[in-house]
Amino acid sequence: MKVEKIFKFNGLSLMIFILSSCSIAGSFVYERLDNYLANYFKEFAEFTKEQNREIDFISEEYLNWFSESELPKIKLLLEDLRKLDSNNSEVSVKLAFEKGEGIFTRTNDYFKERIITFSKGLSEEQIIQIGLHFDELSQEREEENKKDKKGYKERLLNNYLSGFERIGIDLRDDQLEKIELKLRLHIEIAEEWYELRRNWTEDFIRLLKRNKSYGYETQMNEYFNSLNNLGNKEFRAKVDKNEKLAIEIINFVFLTADEKQMKGFTRTLEIYLKSINRILSKRQVK
């Protein structure tokens, strides 16, 4: 079981976000993803001017790499999905899951070496700041969860609702009712995942504190690779069951989709494809 499997649905969410950013104001948001990414990293500590320039460079290069390597793959997927048969959607849905996983995996691989190299120049104070920033993020998530009056299953239902809206499908009441029933089989793993993430953060900070020691790069690389086997056997089994349920729910929506919903789906894919083609043309990517 790879860690990407846990994020497979997040991989789809990442893909949908990228598609949405492609279509907003003629790809205005997409072309500034490197700025958003750089600003996100800069919040972790008080970096020097030179370090900030390096973060800007890495983020810009990531957007260039993504545009040349990943965006054409997304275009091909959308072209395939445009031919989707609502009566036989399972293969296409599984393919979308795999593509989402692939984006997540390759993005991780892209940043891994660069993070290791960048981290060698961190000072003791900056490493402390990074640890504190992780703590703040964790506290913010806990506070948001406490404020959120919705139950876990209700939040999941809303995620499906908004996710389908982004691909042009407005779910009917009967579909929502059926999805709500299916979600009773969803296994809540949030607390277990939070604990795994907390442990990951603590181990990461401990490793960062050895960034001047011999063999640091090898140790950090092995650590990143160890994330491919995150959690125990029971946890991974729960993830597998939830993934199968997600595919079942998505298949159900396409199987019960009416003409209006499929037209909305096709129309939205066309908008995404036109935006992607504009970006690829502007960047002279074939």
N, C-alpha and C positions, 0 to 999 in steps of 0.2 A: 504493500500500500504506500503510495507516494503522498507527500504533503499536498501536492497539487490536486489530488482527488478531493480533499477537504474543501478546496477553493474552486472546484470545478464550476459550481453555480456562480461563484464570484467571478470566475473567468468569463462566464456568459454576461454577467453584469458589467464587467470591464468592457467587453466587446460592445454591448448596447450603449454604454456611456460614450465610447469612442465614436460609434455611429451617430449618436445624438450630437456630439460636438462637431462632427463633419458637416451636419446639415444646418447648424445654427448660423445665421447671418453669413452664409456663403463660406463656411469652414473657418470663420473668425476665431471660434474657440479652439478648434483643433490646432491651428497654427500657433497658438499660445500655450499649448500644453507643456512645453518645455519650461516656460516661466512659472506656471502653477507648480510643476514638479520641483523646480529649483527652490521656490519659496517654501514649499513643504519641508524640504531637507534642511533649509537654513534655520528653521524653527527649533531644531534639536539642540543647538548650542551657539555660543558666541564665537563664530569662526573669523579667522583673519581675512583680510582683503584677498590675499592669494588663494586661500581655501574657498572663498565665495566665488572667485573666478573659475576655479576648478569645478565647483558644483554647477555653475552656469554652463560650462563647456560639456560636462558629462550629460546634463539634461538636454542640451541642444543636440548632441550627438545621438542621444537615445531617440529623439523625435525623428531625426534623419534616418536612423537605422530602422525604426518602426515603419516609417513611410515607405522605405524601399523593400523591406523584408516582409512585414506583416500585413500592411494594408492591401497589397495585391492578393494575398491569401484570403482576406476577408471579402474582397470583391468577388473572388471565385465562389466562395461559400454562398454569398447573397444571390449570385446568378443561379446556383443550384437550388436554393430555397425558393426562388421565384417559380420554379417548376414543381414545387411541392404538391403532392397528391394528398388532400386532407383525409382520404380514406386509407392511406398507407403512409403515415408520417413518421413512424418509429425510426426508420433508418436515418432520415433527415435530422430528427431531433438528436439522436445519438451522435451524429456527425457534428452538429453544432456544439454539443457538450465537449467532444474531443477537441474541436477547434478552440473553444474557450480555455480548455486545459493547456493546449499548446501555446497559446498567447501568454498565459500565466507562467508556464515553465520557461519559455525562451526569454521572457522579461527578467525572471529571476536569474537566469544564467548570464544575461547581459550585465546585470548590476553586480553580481557576486564578485567577480574579479576586480571591478572598479571600486567597490566598497572596501574590499580588503586592502587594496593599494592606498586608497584615501585614508583609511583608518590608521595606517602606520605613522601618519604625521600628526595624529591627535595628541594634545597635551593631557596631563592628568586631570586638570580642571575641566577641560572639554568633555572628557569621558564621564566625569561626575555629573555635568550638566545634561548629557545624553540620558544617563540613568534617571535623573530627576524628571526629564521630559517624558520618558516612558511611564513613570509613576503618575504624572499629571494626566496623561492620556487615559490611563487605566481608571483613575478616579473620575474623570469626566464621563467615561462610558458607564460606570456604575451609577453616577448621579442621574444620567439621562434615562437609564433603565428604571430607576426609582420613580422618576417624574412621569414616565410613560405609563399611563393607566391601562393601556391595552395589554391583553394577555399575549403570551408567546405565539399561540396559534393564530390570533387575530392579526398580529404583526406579519406573520407569514402570509396570511391571506391577502393582506394589503400589498405585500411585495409582489405576489402573483398578479394582482390587479394592475398595479403600476407598470410592471414588467411587460404585460401584454399590451397595455396602452401605448408603450413606447414603440411597439412593432405594429401599431395600427389596429389592434383588436380590442374593442370595448366589450368586456365580458357581460353576458346576460345574467339576470338574477338566478335562473335555473342552473347555469354553469357555476356561479359562485357558491350556490348551495351544495352542489355536488363536490366541488373542490374542498369546501369546509368539512364535509363528511370524510373525504379522503385524508385530510390533514390530521384526523384523529389518529392515524397510523404513524404519523411523523414522530420520531424519537427526539426529544429535546436533548441537545448535547452542548448547549451554550455554556453552562457552568464548567463542564469538563474542558471545553475548548479554551475558556478564559484561564483555567489553571495551567493548561499546556502552554499557552502564550506567556503567562507570567513566568513560568519556569524557563521558557526560551529566552525571555528578556534578561533574566538574572544570569543565565549561562553566557549570554552574549556580552553583557557588561564585564563579567569576570574575564572573558577572553580578551576584550578590548584593553583591559588593564595590563595585559602581557604584550602589548603591541611593539615594545622595544626589545623583546626577548628573542633568542635564537629559535627558529622553527615556527615563528608566529603565523606566517602565511600558510604553512602546511596545516597547522592546527585549526585555523579559521576555515580553511577550505574543507577540511574533514568535517568540521562542525556544520557548515552549510549543507554538505552532502548527507549528513546524518538526519536532516529534516525530512528525507525521503521515507523515513520510517517513524513517523510521529504518532505517539499514542500506543496504547496496548491493543491486544487482539480484539477485546470487547468493544473498545472505542471505534476501531476501524470497521468492525461489523455493523455498528450503528450508522456510520457514515455511508457504507454501501447500501444499506436498506433505505436511507433517506434519499440517496441518489436515484435508486430505482423508482421510488415513489414520485420524485420530481419529474422523471421522464414519463411516468404513467399519467401524471396530471397534465403535462404539456400535450401528450398524445390525445388525451381525452378532449382537450379544448379544440384541437384541430379536427378530431373525428365528429364533433358536434357543432363545428363552426358553420354558420349560415353564409349565404352569398354576400351579404353586406360586410361581414367580418373578414372574409377572404379577400374581398375587394380592397378593404382598408389595409390588410396585410401586404398585398401586392403593391398597392400605391405607395406605402411607406418604404418598402424595399427599393422601389424605383427612385424615390427621393434620396435615399442613402447612396444608391449606386451613382446617381448623377453627381452628388457631392464628392464621392470618392474619386470619380473620374476627373473632376475639376482639380482636385488636389494632386492626383498623380500626373496630370497634364502640366500643371504649374511647376511641379518639381521635376518634370521630365523623366518620370519613372515609367518604364514599359511593363 
